[in-house]
């Protein structure tokens, strides 16, 4: 088996490129640092473009609150990347990203907003400096003083990519979003959880949705849709 190249986001200022060889010719599996790509404060989440894996996006959890596009392989190797575009994230603490062919969808944890930016696989990569934003509803409770989107995924039980699920730790809901006639995302429904549960991540199998509740350390199970 050939060594695997792994990109690792971090709470430093860089994205790290590692090489993992699970079956070296001699000795134990190895894990080596190949390169680091300097991008800015706390690139805590990365997501690649669905049809161009050399193009990777990250959100920076910093005062200036940016998303960054990084292109790998421009120098003929996959190790280090080059920052090719930056734009505002449309909120505070962008902690989750979802990339489609022509759209970057951003979840801003602290401000409770979902934002989108038009993108392309060629320069300038991010096509507008001004994100469209949607503020999520919430009720004020301890550690849940605002909406806190923590994960954005396409509905895993709907392969047409026309519905988003947004885990909202602050609102104790998983929001369901669909696109309106103007191609902007809007709330079309939600799944409720126990007060103070704090839904963080979802996964599905068959017609069952599993949700990890961070604040109560529980796993919720729902028939879905």
Beta strands, then each sheet from edge to edge (+ up, - down):
strand 1: 4-8
strand 2: 14-21
strand 3: 30-38
strand 4: 43-48
strand 5: 55-60
strand 6: 66-72
strand 7: 81-88
strand 8: 94-99
strand 9: 103-108
strand 10: 113-118
strand 11: 132-135
strand 12: 149-154
strand 13: 163-168
strand 14: 173-179
strand 15: 185-192
strand 16: 199-205
strand 17: 208-213
strand 18: 218-223
sheet 1: 1+ 2- 3+
sheet 2: 4+ 5- 6+ 7-
sheet 3: 8+ 9- 10+ 11-
sheet 4: 12+ 13- 14+ 15-
sheet 5: 16+ 17- 18+
end
